[in-house]
Amino acid sequence: MENGSLTKKQVLLYYCIEMEDVARKIAADSDCIHLHSINWRSFEDGFPNLFINKAHNIRGQHVAFLASFSSPAVIFEQLSVIFALPRLFVASFTLVLPFFPTGSFERMEEEGDVATAFTMARILSNIPISRGGPTSVLVYDIHALQERFYFGDHVLPLFETGIPLLKQRLQQLPESEKIVIAFPDDGAWKRFYNQLGNYPAVICTKVREDDKRIVRLKEGDPAGCHVVIVDDLVQSGGTLIECQKVLAAHGAAKVSAYVTHGVFPKRSWEQFLHKDDDSCPVTVKAIANKAPFEVISLAGSIADALQT
């Protein structure tokens, strides 16, 4: 029984439509993960008419669901499945939600603001307990670290990071390139500096001038280096572009960027085509094979995490 392959648990992985490609990559990465499907049907009025295939066969099994809350329109049907699976007498249930989409709206700054991140965490905290105990909720680089405390005691949040994938990619770069890590603000520095401490750092900051927010270089020297901007999340990409301009103005030889979650709503990624993530599958399909983008898959990391 000391053989590692004998001690690994077998996991039955269900997935939403958007995540099918990622699910297949996860299964290909591990012979302990087996894909099961769901019939994503709708009634004539548009509401879901769902069916979990092989429901009788999953009793006593370790079951996971790979979700993508890419828009409010797809959340209800996935929640319906997520709430149903643990009740099928499974040995354990894991929700894999790589991108926690409401994470940037986590606090009230004035009376009337709605903290939707807290609302989503409360919804997920009410996932039924399976025969094996509370549901595990796997999330990558949640936007605000304090959000881990938004989840109730009925689920077990498991927070992972995509930074090891970045470090592997950096090691593949030519040895002649001097790598410097740039953080777009103090928040990114506090979050990721300890994981990237082997590299020199540059820290940028945002300052307000009139009605605009301007990016400035706070500390560090990017001159003559390949500078890699690191952050957990990019929306429109405006901050990345402003950081690139500042770093280039201070002599950076080359500027790249790594983000765990590239959202790019309204095709805002297109602004980069004229001058990185499969946690957001809609964006991945849009930018696939388009320079300068490179997608680094979370599949292997998710496969490992499902053995936790």
HELIX and SHEET records of a PDB file:
HELIX    1   1 GLY A    4  THR A    7  1                                   4    
HELIX    2   2 ILE A   17  MET A   19  5                                   3    
HELIX    3   3 GLU A   20  ASP A   29  1                                  10    
HELIX    4   4 ALA A   55  ILE A   58  5                                   4    
HELIX    5   5 PRO A   72  ALA A   84  1                                  13    
HELIX    6   6 LEU A   85  ARG A   87  5                                   3    
HELIX    7   7 THR A  116  LEU A  124  1                                   9    
HELIX    8   8 LEU A  145  TYR A  150  5                                   6    
HELIX    9   9 ILE A  163  GLN A  171  1                                   9    
HELIX   10  10 ASP A  186  PHE A  192  1                                   7    
HELIX   11  11 TYR A  193  LEU A  196  5                                   4    
HELIX   12  12 GLY A  238  ALA A  249  1                                  12    
HELIX   13  13 PRO A  265  PHE A  272  5                                   8    
HELIX   14  14 PRO A  281  ILE A  287  1                                   7    
HELIX   15  15 ALA A  299  ALA A  305  1                                   7    
SHEET    1   A 6 ILE A  33  LEU A  35  0                                        
SHEET    2   A 6 VAL A  11  TYR A  15  1                                        
SHEET    3   A 6 HIS A  62  LEU A  66  1                                        
SHEET    4   A 6 SER A  92  VAL A  96  1                                        
SHEET    5   A 6 THR A 135  TYR A 140  1                                        
SHEET    6   A 6 VAL A 155  GLU A 160  1                                        
SHEET    1   B 2 ILE A  38  SER A  42  0                                        
SHEET    2   B 2 PRO A  48  ILE A  52 -1                                        
SHEET    1   C 5 LYS A 212  GLU A 219  0                                        
SHEET    2   C 5 ALA A 201  GLU A 209 -1                                        
SHEET    3   C 5 ILE A 179  PHE A 183  1                                        
SHEET    4   C 5 HIS A 226  VAL A 234  1                                        
SHEET    5   C 5 LYS A 254  GLY A 262  1                                        
END                                                                             
